[in-house]
Amino acid sequence: MPSIFELVTSQSIVAYWEELAQDREPYLGDELFPARKKLGLKLDWIKGSKGLPVVLKPSAFDAAAVPRERIGFDKLTSQMPFFKESTYIDEELRQELNMVLETGNQAYIDSVMNRVFNDETNLLEGAAAQRERIRMQALTTGMLAIAANGQNYNYDYGMPESHKVTAGTSWSDPTANIVDDIRTWMDLIEDDTGVRPTRSVLSRKTWNYLLHNEVIKKSIFVMSNGQATLNDAALRSYLDEQLGMSFAIYNKRYKDEKGVVHKYMPDDTLVAMPEGALGNSWFGTTPEESDLMGGNAANVSITDTGVAVTTMRKTDPVNVETKVSQIFLPSFEQIDHIFIADVIA
């Protein structure tokens, strides 16, 4: 009969998690900030300024070339924050597992083990939610502020203040000229950087401002000779035609360390960006990966590029402790090419 130590291992937890992940809808941040891994805790990246090309200087024949200074780039360095939590199999579930192991009924054993793994993977869900909170906070503010468990991390990605814009008339006002606002902000980014935003993200509440806007309704009504019904599809088509911009409604939520529910994408905010990745989701090497893998002190497996799952035997009481840890921070190389709009004046 297998023991609890043989059944609850980091490998089995990771296998269960990765099987579930095949059917899980990915976070928006996974697309905008693809995952990458590095050694250590330091994160360095180069942030370009403006992005406009500078013309080559004319020169006389037979003259030495004039060296061009490397201007307009900042090297940003930060220490990546460390996150970890652990959990135990509770006494009641452990006793139930012991009893079903004695029966030898594999279907019953699998059912109880699924409950065990569901509890264990809550930590992996939390690690993924933390990564998304960090990425979306960077995307919607240009900064990060993480404070919990006696730790405080603050990061400023150096976003140009002129790219943080505010609507002249609140979009909650049905007479606001929303399309003109967006076009003006798109022009601002293109004038500053040579790159025009082509996609945006907003919450359902903010999207509804567009859906209920009288100026947009009248324009669609005229363009369709009174045949159109304004719904999500019609609005998307109209905005694509008028602005060349796609809109993603992102309404996922999470609970913070105090149990308070938040949206990853705050209401009354629009973020617009160009095509392609905006940066990278960087994972550092956790102490569990660098010091415990391959040893006998604990059982360690890696999932989600750089998340360490560690299982450790406990002898009094007899149990298995599962720990999930990650060192994580996104880079944001394309921050100059986005705008963040507060749509309530």
MOWO-V855193 format. One record per pair of residues at least 4 apart in sequence whose C-alpha atoms are under 6 Angstrom apart, sorted by the first residue. I is the first residue (numbers start at 1). J is the second residue. Records with the same first field share a line. If there is no record, write none. Layout:
I->J  J
//
This chain:
4->8
9->311
10->300  301  309  310  311
11->301
29->33  132
30->34
32->277  278
33->277  278  279  280  281
34->280  281
35->280  281
36->281  282
37->282  283
38->284
39->284  285
40->284  285
41->79  80  284
42->78  79
43->77  78
44->76  77
45->75  76
46->74  75
47->73  74  333
48->73
49->72  73
50->192  193
51->193
52->193  194
80->328  329
81->327  328
82->326  327
83->325  326
84->324  325
85->323  324
86->322  323
87->321  322
88->321
100->109
106->110
114->118
117->121
132->136
133->137  264
136->140  264
137->141
138->142  143  144
142->157  159
143->155  156  157
144->154  155
145->153  154
146->152  153
147->151  152
163->339
164->339  340  341
165->341
166->341  342  343
167->343  345
168->345
169->176  345
170->343  344  345
171->176  209  343
172->209
174->213  214
175->214
187->191
189->193
190->194  195  196
197->272  273  274
198->245  274
199->245  246  247  272  273
200->247  271  272
201->247  248  249  271
202->249  270
203->249  250  251  265  267
204->249
206->267  268
209->213
221->226
224->228
230->234
239->243
240->244  245
252->263
253->262  263  264
254->261  262
255->259  260  261
256->260
268->343
269->341  342  343
270->340  341
271->339  340
272->338  339
273->338
278->332  334
279->331  332  333
280->330  331
281->330
282->328  329  330
283->306  327  328
284->327
287->291
288->292
289->293
293->300
298->311  312
299->310  311
300->309  310
301->308  309
302->307  308
303->307
307->325  326
308->324  325
309->323  324
310->322  323
311->321  322
312->320  321
313->320
314->318  319  320
//
